[in-house]
Amino acid sequence: MNVYVNYENRRMEFNLPDGWNVLSEQDRPPAPTVKDALVEIERSLSHPIGSGRIEELARKGMEAVLLFDDLQRPTPAHLVLPAVMNRLNQGGIADERIKAVCAVGTHHMLSMGQLKTKVGPDAFLRLEGRLFCHNPHAKDNVIIGRTRRGTLVEINKHVAFADLIIGVGECMPHPIAGYGGSFKLVMPGVCSYRSVADHHFTWMRHPKSKVNVLEGNFFYEEIVDAGRISRMAFKVDLIMNEERGIIRAFAGDPVAAHREASRYAESLYLVSLPKLADVTITSAFPMEYGVQASKALTMAGFCTRKGGAIIWVAPQKEAGPIMPLIKEMSSPESASDFHRRLRDGDIPEHLRGFGISYIMQVVYFKEYAEKFRVYHVTEGLSPEQVGMMKYTYSSSVQAAVDELAREMPMADVAVLPSGGTVIPEVR
């Protein structure tokens, strides 16, 4: 049987053995984007979900803070921030009473030039002197409480003392939090390093910390708790395509609007499987570079039986960012042992300059090596580097399939042609 995965905007075709039963080979078509992004943004602001309009929440004399994500996300803050500021003006809050904070979490801080690129020239001029990048290591971050389960909530000082907090971000399938968006601009966005570490390292391996799960997902629920404590009142969540086009905008209460956005995203990306696969073949497309390529591997893990095999296809032509991760993968520590180290605050020296989410990948990558046989089809990494990860290098998908077929002449197989965005779910 001839099938394919997507690879750098082309199809990589291969044949499956006659004895392999295909559970799914579904390739979700790209969702159409809106004709006019500004019209869509204004529509969402005029019809908020579970909340009054921004101009109704605003009061003269208030100090407002706008939160927005960093350059690793495609959110067009340059379009949304001016629209939000205009409505704050209508509600009596002048530009001089508005600040904006880039919610980088524990990622690298942005320069003022990078901030200007993200927010655009209009918002940059209107926010002159009041545009900031969050520093998770700042000594003036403010402890504002703990969640119901005890997670420390320590946040940026500008956010802690604001009267009205509004967030601008995106909603996409997230391998741990269920979906990105909602209060993630608070936790981890504007939380201190120790606060993010407390949350992420505690809940990262809970059985329900997974894509497309919100109810009972403690990772997500703790984010919501932290967000409510922070008092962020309004959120804009955009659903974007891989070319940075807006598919749809949702706005309003950070939980209610996010629930609607998540349901819409599910309708775009869900692929249902009748059972766990013996073999899953997944492409990192369209998120093929750096650590983003690992999302396809994570998603494949949700639909593959323990002891099964995953063929993970990713170019890795910009492999520099993942080399520290590969180095740590070569250590003899198990996933659980390394996770305990992180919980104890014992982060390896060569990883301390990286964000918490990056460091977490070491645990997951080690876990995949323990649970599955992972074949990595890649141009950018050498066989020796793939071997350091405890994975098997393969020069092509066909070569990996042929090798597995000799051991498993009969197998249930799932093919995820664009594994970087799909949500595989066994039902």
LINNOR-V665964 format. One record per residue. PHI is phi in degrees with one decimal (NA if undefined). PSI is psi in whole degrees, -180 to 180 (999 if undefined). OMEGA is omega in radians with two decimals (* if undefined). Layout:
phi->PHI psi->PSI omega->OMEGA
phi->PHI psi->PSI omega->OMEGA
This chain:
phi->NA psi->130 omega->-3.11
phi->-93.6 psi->125 omega->3.11
phi->-135.5 psi->-176 omega->-3.09
phi->-153.4 psi->162 omega->2.86
phi->-126.2 psi->158 omega->3.11
phi->-86.2 psi->139 omega->-3.06
phi->-148.5 psi->111 omega->-3.14
phi->48.6 psi->53 omega->3.06
phi->64.8 psi->23 omega->3.00
phi->-140.9 psi->168 omega->3.14
phi->-94.3 psi->134 omega->3.03
phi->-107.1 psi->107 omega->-3.03
phi->-93.2 psi->153 omega->3.10
phi->-160.5 psi->167 omega->-3.11
phi->-111.5 psi->142 omega->3.06
phi->-102.4 psi->147 omega->3.12
phi->-64.2 psi->155 omega->-3.11
phi->-61.2 psi->-29 omega->-3.10
phi->-81.5 psi->-2 omega->-3.13
phi->-92.7 psi->128 omega->-3.14
phi->-93.1 psi->119 omega->-3.09
phi->-83.9 psi->115 omega->3.10
phi->-78.3 psi->-36 omega->3.10
phi->-163.7 psi->143 omega->2.97
phi->-134.1 psi->22 omega->-3.00
phi->-66.3 psi->131 omega->3.07
phi->-114.2 psi->110 omega->-3.10
phi->-68.3 psi->127 omega->3.13
phi->-68.5 psi->151 omega->3.10
phi->-59.2 psi->136 omega->3.12
phi->-75.6 psi->142 omega->3.12
phi->-68.5 psi->144 omega->3.09
phi->-93.0 psi->163 omega->3.14
phi->-70.3 psi->154 omega->-3.12
phi->-71.3 psi->-37 omega->-3.10
phi->-132.6 psi->109 omega->-3.07
phi->-62.4 psi->-41 omega->-3.12
phi->-65.3 psi->-38 omega->3.10
phi->-63.4 psi->-42 omega->3.13
phi->-65.4 psi->-41 omega->3.12
phi->-63.2 psi->-46 omega->3.13
phi->-64.7 psi->-36 omega->3.09
phi->-59.4 psi->-46 omega->-3.11
phi->-65.4 psi->-37 omega->3.14
phi->-71.6 psi->-29 omega->3.13
phi->-80.1 psi->-20 omega->-3.11
phi->-129.8 psi->65 omega->-3.09
phi->-67.5 psi->155 omega->-3.12
phi->-100.5 psi->120 omega->3.08
phi->69.7 psi->22 omega->-3.07
phi->-157.9 psi->157 omega->2.94
phi->-73.2 psi->169 omega->3.08
phi->-68.8 psi->159 omega->-3.14
phi->-56.7 psi->-44 omega->-3.10
phi->-66.3 psi->-20 omega->3.08
phi->-85.7 psi->-27 omega->3.10
phi->-78.5 psi->-27 omega->-3.07
phi->-75.4 psi->149 omega->3.05
phi->-137.8 psi->142 omega->3.12
phi->-57.1 psi->134 omega->-3.14
phi->95.8 psi->-14 omega->3.09
phi->-67.8 psi->154 omega->2.92
phi->-107.0 psi->120 omega->-3.11
phi->-104.5 psi->145 omega->3.06
phi->-125.1 psi->129 omega->3.09
phi->-102.8 psi->131 omega->3.07
phi->-106.8 psi->139 omega->3.09
phi->-144.5 psi->156 omega->-3.06
phi->-83.5 psi->176 omega->-3.00
phi->-93.2 psi->-171 omega->-3.06
phi->-73.0 psi->-10 omega->3.06
phi->-74.3 psi->-12 omega->3.13
phi->-109.1 psi->150 omega->-3.07
phi->-86.1 psi->2 omega->-3.07
phi->-52.8 psi->125 omega->3.13
phi->-81.2 psi->74 omega->-3.13
phi->-58.6 psi->-29 omega->-3.13
phi->-64.3 psi->-22 omega->3.09
phi->-91.7 psi->-39 omega->-3.00
phi->-82.0 psi->-42 omega->-3.05
phi->-60.1 psi->-45 omega->3.10
phi->-60.8 psi->-38 omega->3.13
phi->-64.2 psi->-40 omega->3.11
phi->-67.3 psi->-43 omega->3.14
phi->-63.4 psi->-37 omega->3.11
phi->-60.7 psi->-40 omega->3.14
phi->-72.2 psi->-34 omega->3.04
phi->-63.4 psi->-39 omega->3.07
phi->-59.8 psi->-43 omega->3.12
phi->-61.1 psi->-32 omega->-3.14
phi->-85.2 psi->1 omega->3.06
phi->104.3 psi->4 omega->3.12
phi->-101.9 psi->112 omega->-3.13
phi->-74.1 psi->160 omega->3.14
phi->-53.1 psi->-36 omega->-3.09
phi->-64.2 psi->-16 omega->3.12
phi->-101.5 psi->11 omega->-3.12
phi->-113.6 psi->130 omega->2.99
phi->-114.6 psi->163 omega->3.05
phi->-137.8 psi->140 omega->-3.11
phi->-128.4 psi->126 omega->3.05
phi->-77.7 psi->118 omega->-3.04
phi->-88.4 psi->80 omega->-3.05
phi->-81.7 psi->-9 omega->-3.05
phi->64.5 psi->-124 omega->3.08
phi->-108.9 psi->16 omega->3.04
phi->-72.7 psi->173 omega->3.10
phi->-64.1 psi->142 omega->3.13
phi->-70.2 psi->151 omega->3.14
phi->-92.6 psi->147 omega->3.02
phi->-76.4 psi->168 omega->3.11
phi->-63.0 psi->-34 omega->3.08
phi->-64.1 psi->-41 omega->3.11
phi->-67.8 psi->-37 omega->3.08
phi->-62.3 psi->-40 omega->3.12
phi->-63.5 psi->-40 omega->3.09
phi->-60.5 psi->-41 omega->-3.08
phi->-71.4 psi->-46 omega->-3.03
phi->-89.7 psi->-16 omega->3.14
phi->86.1 psi->159 omega->-3.05
phi->-64.3 psi->-34 omega->-3.12
phi->-64.6 psi->-57 omega->-3.12
phi->-65.0 psi->-36 omega->-3.13
phi->-60.9 psi->-43 omega->3.14
phi->-68.1 psi->-43 omega->-3.10
phi->-69.8 psi->-24 omega->-3.10
phi->-102.9 psi->16 omega->-3.06
phi->-53.2 psi->125 omega->-3.14
phi->83.0 psi->-4 omega->-3.09
phi->-131.0 psi->24 omega->3.12
phi->-111.3 psi->124 omega->-3.01
phi->-131.6 psi->158 omega->2.98
phi->-113.0 psi->130 omega->-3.13
phi->-63.4 psi->139 omega->3.05
phi->-115.6 psi->108 omega->-3.09
phi->-66.8 psi->-16 omega->-3.12
phi->-100.1 psi->3 omega->-3.09
phi->-63.1 psi->140 omega->-3.13
phi->-76.6 psi->-13 omega->3.14
phi->-99.6 psi->13 omega->2.94
phi->-61.3 psi->149 omega->-2.95
phi->-114.6 psi->127 omega->3.04
phi->-75.8 psi->122 omega->-3.12
phi->-115.8 psi->0 omega->3.08
phi->148.9 psi->-168 omega->3.05
phi->-133.0 psi->151 omega->3.08
phi->-72.9 psi->174 omega->3.13
phi->-60.1 psi->-29 omega->3.14
phi->-96.0 psi->6 omega->2.98
phi->98.0 psi->6 omega->3.12
phi->-69.8 psi->131 omega->3.10
phi->-65.6 psi->133 omega->3.08
phi->-115.7 psi->103 omega->-3.13
phi->-125.2 psi->118 omega->-2.93
phi->-127.9 psi->169 omega->3.11
phi->-54.0 psi->138 omega->-3.05
phi->-63.0 psi->-35 omega->3.14
phi->-64.7 psi->-35 omega->3.13
phi->-75.6 psi->-41 omega->-3.07
phi->-59.5 psi->-34 omega->-3.02
phi->-107.8 psi->11 omega->3.14
phi->-77.1 psi->156 omega->3.07
phi->-89.4 psi->-32 omega->-3.11
phi->-140.9 psi->125 omega->-3.09
phi->-118.9 psi->129 omega->-3.13
phi->-129.4 psi->135 omega->-3.12
phi->-111.8 psi->149 omega->3.10
phi->-131.3 psi->117 omega->-3.11
phi->-157.3 psi->-158 omega->-3.11
phi->-128.3 psi->159 omega->3.06
phi->-119.9 psi->115 omega->3.09
phi->-140.0 psi->159 omega->3.08
phi->-53.9 psi->134 omega->-3.12
phi->-124.5 psi->131 omega->-3.02
phi->-67.1 psi->-15 omega->-3.12
phi->-120.9 psi->-45 omega->-3.05
phi->-85.1 psi->4 omega->-3.09
phi->88.1 psi->-64 omega->3.04
phi->-145.9 psi->145 omega->2.99
phi->-71.3 psi->166 omega->-3.14
phi->109.3 psi->-159 omega->-3.13
phi->55.6 psi->-130 omega->-3.07
phi->-87.1 psi->12 omega->3.12
phi->-63.8 psi->-19 omega->3.04
phi->-67.7 psi->-20 omega->3.05
phi->-90.5 psi->-57 omega->3.10
phi->-118.5 psi->106 omega->0.24
phi->-93.7 psi->-4 omega->-2.88
phi->-46.1 psi->-51 omega->-3.09
phi->-122.9 psi->25 omega->3.09
phi->-92.0 psi->160 omega->3.10
phi->-70.9 psi->163 omega->-3.14
phi->-58.3 psi->-46 omega->-3.10
phi->-68.5 psi->-30 omega->3.10
phi->-68.3 psi->-45 omega->3.11
phi->-64.1 psi->-43 omega->3.12
phi->-60.3 psi->-43 omega->3.12
phi->-57.8 psi->-47 omega->-3.13
phi->-70.7 psi->-56 omega->-3.01
phi->-64.3 psi->-48 omega->-3.07
phi->-70.0 psi->-23 omega->3.12
phi->-75.5 psi->-46 omega->-2.94
phi->-107.3 psi->2 omega->-3.01
phi->-64.2 psi->-24 omega->-3.09
phi->-115.9 psi->16 omega->3.04
phi->-62.6 psi->141 omega->-3.07
phi->-55.1 psi->-28 omega->-3.13
phi->-99.9 psi->8 omega->3.02
phi->-82.3 psi->84 omega->-3.03
phi->-154.6 psi->167 omega->-3.11
phi->-61.8 psi->146 omega->3.05
phi->64.7 psi->20 omega->3.08
phi->-125.1 psi->120 omega->3.04
phi->-112.7 psi->-48 omega->3.13
phi->-67.8 psi->125 omega->3.13
phi->80.0 psi->2 omega->3.09
phi->-88.3 psi->99 omega->-3.05
phi->-63.5 psi->-32 omega->3.09
phi->-57.5 psi->-48 omega->3.12
phi->-69.9 psi->-44 omega->-3.07
phi->-64.3 psi->-34 omega->3.07
phi->-69.2 psi->-34 omega->3.05
phi->-62.3 psi->-44 omega->3.12
phi->-62.4 psi->-44 omega->3.10
phi->-57.4 psi->-48 omega->3.14
phi->-61.1 psi->-41 omega->-3.14
phi->-65.7 psi->-41 omega->3.11
phi->-65.0 psi->-40 omega->3.11
phi->-62.3 psi->-35 omega->-3.13
phi->-72.2 psi->-21 omega->3.13
phi->76.8 psi->20 omega->3.03
phi->-60.6 psi->123 omega->-2.95
phi->-99.1 psi->-22 omega->-2.98
phi->-147.6 psi->142 omega->-3.11
phi->-138.8 psi->140 omega->2.96
phi->-107.4 psi->119 omega->3.10
phi->-116.2 psi->120 omega->-3.14
phi->-102.9 psi->142 omega->2.97
phi->-101.6 psi->121 omega->-3.02
phi->-115.5 psi->158 omega->2.97
phi->-98.6 psi->178 omega->-3.06
phi->-68.8 psi->-14 omega->3.11
phi->-99.6 psi->17 omega->3.06
phi->68.7 psi->22 omega->3.04
phi->-88.9 psi->148 omega->3.14
phi->-85.2 psi->123 omega->3.06
phi->-86.1 psi->-45 omega->3.10
phi->-164.4 psi->152 omega->3.12
phi->-116.3 psi->141 omega->3.08
phi->-128.7 psi->141 omega->-3.12
phi->-146.9 psi->155 omega->3.09
phi->136.8 psi->-147 omega->3.10
phi->-56.9 psi->133 omega->-3.03
phi->-58.4 psi->-26 omega->3.10
phi->-90.8 psi->-49 omega->-3.08
phi->-62.7 psi->-46 omega->3.14
phi->-66.1 psi->-38 omega->3.14
phi->-66.3 psi->-36 omega->3.10
phi->-61.3 psi->-44 omega->3.11
phi->-65.0 psi->-42 omega->3.13
phi->-63.5 psi->-40 omega->-3.13
phi->-64.8 psi->-42 omega->3.12
phi->-63.0 psi->-39 omega->3.12
phi->-67.0 psi->-43 omega->3.11
phi->-61.9 psi->-39 omega->3.10
phi->-59.5 psi->-41 omega->-3.13
phi->-65.1 psi->-23 omega->-3.13
phi->-86.8 psi->-34 omega->-2.88
phi->-118.6 psi->-9 omega->-3.05
phi->-72.0 psi->133 omega->3.00
phi->-122.7 psi->116 omega->-3.09
phi->-88.4 psi->138 omega->3.09
phi->-122.9 psi->142 omega->-3.11
phi->-75.7 psi->-20 omega->-3.11
phi->-160.4 psi->169 omega->3.03
phi->-68.2 psi->143 omega->-3.12
phi->-86.9 psi->149 omega->2.96
phi->-75.6 psi->-35 omega->3.14
phi->-135.5 psi->130 omega->3.03
phi->-118.6 psi->129 omega->3.11
phi->-111.3 psi->117 omega->-3.03
phi->-132.4 psi->143 omega->3.04
phi->-106.0 psi->144 omega->3.10
phi->-73.3 psi->-12 omega->-3.12
phi->-53.4 psi->138 omega->0.05
phi->-94.1 psi->12 omega->-3.10
phi->-110.4 psi->72 omega->-2.87
phi->-94.8 psi->-3 omega->-2.96
phi->-120.8 psi->145 omega->3.13
phi->62.2 psi->-149 omega->-3.10
phi->-66.8 psi->-24 omega->3.13
phi->-57.0 psi->-30 omega->-3.12
phi->-64.5 psi->-20 omega->-3.11
phi->-72.5 psi->-17 omega->-3.12
phi->-61.0 psi->-37 omega->3.13
phi->-64.3 psi->-38 omega->3.11
phi->-65.6 psi->-42 omega->3.11
phi->-61.6 psi->-46 omega->-3.14
phi->-61.9 psi->-40 omega->3.13
phi->-62.6 psi->-34 omega->3.13
phi->-62.7 psi->-26 omega->-3.14
phi->-72.8 psi->-19 omega->-3.06
phi->-121.7 psi->16 omega->-3.13
phi->-116.5 psi->135 omega->-3.13
phi->-69.4 psi->152 omega->3.08
phi->-61.6 psi->132 omega->-3.08
phi->90.3 psi->-6 omega->3.11
phi->-81.4 psi->-169 omega->-3.06
phi->-124.7 psi->146 omega->3.04
phi->-124.4 psi->127 omega->3.00
phi->-102.5 psi->112 omega->-3.01
phi->-108.6 psi->117 omega->-3.05
phi->-106.6 psi->118 omega->3.12
phi->-153.9 psi->132 omega->-3.09
phi->-60.4 psi->-42 omega->-3.11
phi->54.2 psi->35 omega->-3.12
phi->-74.5 psi->-16 omega->3.02
phi->-113.8 psi->67 omega->-2.96
phi->-81.3 psi->-12 omega->-3.09
phi->-49.5 psi->-47 omega->-3.10
phi->-62.2 psi->-23 omega->-3.10
phi->-98.9 psi->-1 omega->-3.10
phi->-63.0 psi->-40 omega->3.07
phi->-61.4 psi->-34 omega->3.09
phi->-65.2 psi->-44 omega->3.12
phi->-61.3 psi->-41 omega->3.11
phi->-58.4 psi->-44 omega->-3.13
phi->-71.6 psi->-31 omega->3.09
phi->-60.7 psi->-28 omega->-3.08
phi->-76.1 psi->-10 omega->3.14
phi->-71.6 psi->157 omega->-3.10
phi->-78.9 psi->-6 omega->-3.10
phi->-62.5 psi->142 omega->3.04
phi->-75.8 psi->168 omega->3.09
phi->-59.3 psi->-43 omega->-3.10
phi->-68.4 psi->-39 omega->3.12
phi->-64.3 psi->-43 omega->3.14
phi->-66.7 psi->-39 omega->3.10
phi->-61.0 psi->-42 omega->3.11
phi->-61.5 psi->-40 omega->3.09
phi->-57.7 psi->-44 omega->-3.13
phi->-64.1 psi->-43 omega->3.12
phi->-62.8 psi->-30 omega->3.12
phi->-84.5 psi->0 omega->3.14
phi->82.2 psi->11 omega->-3.10
phi->-94.4 psi->78 omega->-3.12
phi->-90.9 psi->129 omega->3.13
phi->-53.3 psi->142 omega->-3.04
phi->-55.0 psi->-42 omega->-3.06
phi->-73.8 psi->-5 omega->3.11
phi->-107.2 psi->-6 omega->-3.00
phi->-67.4 psi->-21 omega->3.11
phi->-83.3 psi->-3 omega->-3.10
phi->-98.7 psi->162 omega->3.10
phi->-70.8 psi->161 omega->-3.13
phi->-58.1 psi->-43 omega->-3.09
phi->-63.3 psi->-33 omega->3.09
phi->-67.5 psi->-47 omega->-3.12
phi->-61.9 psi->-35 omega->3.11
phi->-59.1 psi->-31 omega->-3.08
phi->-61.2 psi->-28 omega->3.11
phi->-60.4 psi->-44 omega->3.13
phi->-61.0 psi->-49 omega->-3.11
phi->-63.9 psi->-45 omega->-3.13
phi->-62.7 psi->-39 omega->3.08
phi->-65.4 psi->-39 omega->-3.14
phi->-64.3 psi->-41 omega->3.12
phi->-62.9 psi->-39 omega->3.12
phi->-65.0 psi->-30 omega->3.14
phi->-80.4 psi->-31 omega->-3.04
phi->-94.6 psi->-31 omega->-3.01
phi->-131.9 psi->165 omega->2.88
phi->-93.7 psi->112 omega->-3.08
phi->-103.6 psi->121 omega->3.03
phi->-101.9 psi->125 omega->-3.12
phi->-107.4 psi->114 omega->3.07
phi->-95.2 psi->112 omega->-3.02
phi->-154.0 psi->149 omega->3.05
phi->-95.8 psi->-30 omega->-2.97
phi->-84.5 psi->-16 omega->3.14
phi->-112.7 psi->145 omega->3.11
phi->-81.2 psi->162 omega->3.05
phi->-55.9 psi->-35 omega->-3.13
phi->-67.4 psi->-41 omega->3.13
phi->-67.9 psi->-41 omega->3.08
phi->-63.3 psi->-39 omega->3.10
phi->-62.2 psi->-34 omega->3.08
phi->-60.7 psi->-28 omega->3.14
phi->-81.9 psi->-2 omega->-3.06
phi->69.6 psi->23 omega->3.06
phi->-107.9 psi->171 omega->3.14
phi->-106.3 psi->125 omega->3.10
phi->-74.6 psi->141 omega->3.04
phi->-138.9 psi->139 omega->-3.08
phi->-76.6 psi->-19 omega->-3.13
phi->-158.4 psi->162 omega->3.07
phi->-62.8 psi->-42 omega->-3.10
phi->-60.5 psi->-40 omega->3.13
phi->-63.9 psi->-40 omega->3.12
phi->-67.9 psi->-42 omega->3.10
phi->-61.1 psi->-46 omega->-3.11
phi->-62.3 psi->-40 omega->3.13
phi->-65.7 psi->-43 omega->3.14
phi->-68.3 psi->-36 omega->-3.11
phi->-63.4 psi->-30 omega->3.11
phi->-67.0 psi->-30 omega->3.13
phi->-92.0 psi->-31 omega->-3.10
phi->-127.3 psi->80 omega->3.14
phi->-65.3 psi->-24 omega->3.08
phi->-119.2 psi->127 omega->-3.11
phi->-161.0 psi->150 omega->2.97
phi->-91.7 psi->128 omega->-3.03
phi->-127.4 psi->139 omega->3.03
phi->-113.8 psi->130 omega->3.09
phi->-112.1 psi->122 omega->3.13
phi->-113.9 psi->93 omega->-3.03
phi->-61.4 psi->-31 omega->3.11
phi->-128.9 psi->70 omega->-2.98
phi->-71.1 psi->-9 omega->-3.12
phi->-74.2 psi->-17 omega->-3.10
phi->-126.8 psi->-18 omega->-3.07
phi->-72.2 psi->159 omega->3.05
phi->-115.7 psi->96 omega->3.10
phi->-79.4 psi->129 omega->-3.11
phi->-136.7 psi->129 omega->3.10
phi->-86.9 psi->123 omega->-3.09
phi->-126.3 psi->999 omega->*
